[in-house]
Amino acid sequence: MIISASRRTDIPALYSDWFMNRIRAGWCQVPNPLNYNQLSYISLRPDNVTAIVFWSKNPAPMLRYLDELDERGLRYYFQFTLNDYPKTLEPKIPRLEDRLETFQELSSRLGPLRIMWRYDPIIISNRTPLVFHLDKFSKIATALKGSTRRVMVSLVDYYQKTDRRLSLLERRGFQFERGISHSPQALKLLEELAEIARYNGMEIFTCAEEFDFSKVGVPPGRCIDGELISKLWSLKVPTKKDPTQRAACLCVVSKDIGMNDTCLHCCRYCYATRNAPVARRRHSQHDPNSPVIWGRSRPLSEAERADQLKAKLL
């Protein structure tokens, strides 16, 4: 089983203590995104975990736990989002210089194959035009040369909750280009990003894009990648696409242990946080010793207790 930690919230940045407490316990509980009263039991025992995929904009708090993860025999890699948007779009993200330093430290610890750069989502606006992205992408790629072998890119999706927040910024002078994904400008941008990536020793892939940019050198990719996991650790990993993800997402099957509306980054384009005040309240109520990130846990069933007893006897 592959553990996703997490598409729904930034566990490394905000819940690393909770995560490690659950690793030590060997299990956690995860709310159903559509019904928080319905909790699933997820084993985190090393013999049940094929690999862990961390998603983060600031995984610095996880650095102190890497040795323990290694000692416990857990396999893992990072999807590290590095943009350099204005604070209006990313109000709570640390300085780019600090995040680059964290990226490079992770790479020195794990190697460049186990840390992927995410330059996403790409938002085209009057304040972040095409030239903005070419400049920022080039500077970050240059700084990360040798520290990673892969970069994932995607164009922003204007879901209802995303569009609502970005529409509020239009009252403050932003003008967003919503129909750019199939345009000649998008093709040209991704073609130039591909050239920059290759120059800096990186493969470049799209993440869950409905349009295929392969002809400009940016094929569709997988963030949770069974083939990569097989290569990194000489394992046989199923490559079946995860049916619970979007049609354009090629990620393999995984179990996500995060929870929506618990992230404090407050990125205006976020897909997982609908309500920032709710996220702040839930974070303030979070108990790092609880089996669940937020909310009430439930008693373990007999089968789940037996699984834990078995783990203690191994």
N, C-alpha and C positions, 0 to 999 in steps of 0.2 A: 504494500500500500504506500502510495506517495502522499505526503502531507504538504498541503499548501498553507503557508503561514505569512501573509494571507492576502487574498485579493480584496477582502472586505475591510481591512483596517491595517495600520502599520504596526504589526506586532513587534518587530525588532526595535523600533524607535520608542514605542509607548507602553508595551506590555512584555518586555523581555524578562522581568522578574517572574511574572505570572507564567510565562512560557517555560522557564526553567523549573519552576515548582511543579508544573505538570509533567515535564520530562522526568523529574525525580520520582513523581508518583507513578508514572507509567501510563497515565490515561487523562483524558479530559472529556468534558461534555460540551456539545456545540448546539446552539439553538437553530431550529429551522428558520430561515430568513422570512418565511411567510407566517410562521406561528411560533413565537418565542417560548411558548409553554411546552413545545415539543422539543425534547433534547435528545440528541444522539450521543452514544458512548463511542469514543474513539480511542483505541489503544495506541499509546506512544512508546511501547516497548521496542527496543532495538531490533528484536527478532521479528516484529510485525511491521517495521517501517523500512520501506525500500530506500527512500531518500526524503529529505525535507527541502522544499523550495521556499526560500524567504523572499518576500517582496517588501521593499522599503525605500523611502526617500532619505532616511538617516539611520542606518544600522549601527551607528557608533555604540549605543548601549549594549549591543550584543557582543562586542569585541571581547569583553572580560569573560564571556562564557564559552568561547570557542574551544579552549583546552578541555573543558569538561565535556562538551559535546563529543570531542574526539575520543576522550577516555572512555566514554560510554559506547563507543562504536557506532555512532550515528553518522550517516552520510548526508551531506547538504551542499547546496549552492545558493547564490544570491542573485536576484533580479534587483538591480540598484537603479532607481530613477534619478537621473541627473539632467535637469533643465536649468535654465538661468532666466526665469521669467521675472518681470517686475513684481514687487511686493503686492501690487493690486491683485494679481492673479494667484500668487503663492505667499500669503501673508505670514505664515508661521514656520517657514522652512529656514534652516540655518544657512549661513553664508556659503556660497559656492566653494570658496577656498577651503572651508572646513570639511565639506562633503567630499571634495576631491582628495583631501588628505586621508579621510576614512576609507575611500575607495582604494587608494594606493596601499594602505595598510592591510586591508582585507586581501588584496591581490598578493601582497608579499607573504601573507600567512597561508593562503589557500591555493595560489597559482591563478593565472589569468583565465583558465578554462572554467573556473568555478565562480566567477563573478561576471555577470552580464550587465552591460550598460543599457538602460532604457532611456531613449530620448522620446518621451511621449507624455501626453498627447501633443501633437503639433497644432497650435492654434494660430490661424492666420487672421490678422486684424490690422487696423491702421497703426497700431502701436507695436505689433509683432509681425511685420510684413515678411516676405520671403527673404529679403536680405538680412533681416534680424536672425532668422534661423540658420542661414548659411554662416553667418559670423559666429553665433553661439556654438553651433555644432562643431565648427572647425576648431574653435578654441578649446572646447572640452575634449574633442578627439585627440588633439595634440597633447593635452595634459595627460590623457589616459593611454597614450601609445605604449605598448608593452605590458599594460596592466589588465587588458581584457582582449578577447579574441572575437567578441560578438556584440553587436548593438541591435536592439529592437526599436522600431519606430512605428508610429501610428498617427493618423489624423484624428482630431477630436471628433467624437460622436455627440451630436446635439440631442441627447435624451431630454425628456421634459424637465427633469430636475436640474440638469446641467444648463439647458437653454434659459430656464427661469433665472438662475443666478447670473449668467453672463448678460442677459437682457438688462439686469439692473445696472451693470457696468456701462451699458450704452448711454445711460443717462449722465454718465460721468465722462463721456467723450470717446469711448471705445466704439469701433465699428468692426463687427466680426463678419468674415466671409464664410457663410454657412454652406455654400454649394461647391466648394473647391475640390472635393475628393476625386472627381472624375475629370477635372479640368486639365488643359495643357500646362497650367502653372504648377499643379501638383506633380505631374509627370516630370517637369523640368527640375523642380525642387528635389524630388527623391533621386533623380539621376545624379544631381550634383552632390547630394549627401552620400550616395554610394561611392562616388569617386573619392570623396574626403575619407570615408571609412576605409576603403581599400588602401589608400596612401598611408594610413596609420595602422595597417596590419589587422583590420577588423572585417569580419563578415557582417553583412547587414541584412536584416529580415524585417518584414512587416508583422505586426501583431493584430490579428483578427480584423484585417481589412477585407471588405467585400470585393474591392477592385484589385486585380492582380497587376502588380507593378514589376513583374519579372522581366519584362522587355526593357526596362531601364536599369536592370541589375539589382532589384530589391525583391526577391521571392518571398512568398509567405513562410512564416516560421512558427515555431512552437516555443512558448515560454516554459511550460512544463513539458520537458522533452525526454521521452523514453529512450530515444536513440543516444542522446547525450549521456544520460544516466548509465546506460549500458556501456558506453565507451569509457566513462570516467572510472567505473568500479567493476568492470568485467562481469556485469550481471545480465540476465535475460529479463527484460522488462517489456510487458505488453505495450503495443503502440496504438491501441484502439483509441480513437478520438473520444473525448469526454462528452457524452450526449447532453449533459446538463449545462454546457456552455453554449455561447452563441454559435450559429451555423458556421461563421467564418473563422471561429477559433479552432486551431488545430491541436491544442494541448491534449495530452493523454489524461486518462482518468486519475483523479486525485480526490483527497478529502480535505476540504478547507476548514480550518479550525478557528477562523475569525468571526467577527460579527459586525454588521453594518451599523452606521451611526455611532461609532465609538472612537473615531479618529479626530485628533485635535489640529491637524495641519491646516484645515480650512481652505483648501485649494478650491478656487471658484469653479473649476471644471470637473470636480470630483464626481465619479459615478457611484460611489459607495456611501457617501454621506448626504443625506437629504436635508438634515436639520442640524446646524452647528450648535445651537443651545442644547439640544438633546444629547449630542455627542459629548459636550462638556459636562453635562449632568451625569451621564453614564460613566464617564471617566472618573469623576469625583467620587462616585459610589462604588467603583471597581475595588474588588478585594483580591490582591495577588495570591491569596491562599485558597480561593474558591476554585472548584473544578471548571467553572464557566467564566468567561471574561466579564460578563455583566448579567445580573438577574439571579434568580434562584436556581440552585442545582436540584437534582432529584436523587433519591436513594438508588443505589445500584441494584439491578435485578440479580437473581440467583446466578444466572449465567455470567454476568459481568463480575460478580464477586468471585466466582470460581476462576475466571480468567486472571484476576488479580492474585488469588491464592496460588495459582499455578506459577505466576511470574515470580512470586516470592520464594517458591520452592526450587526454582531453576538455579 
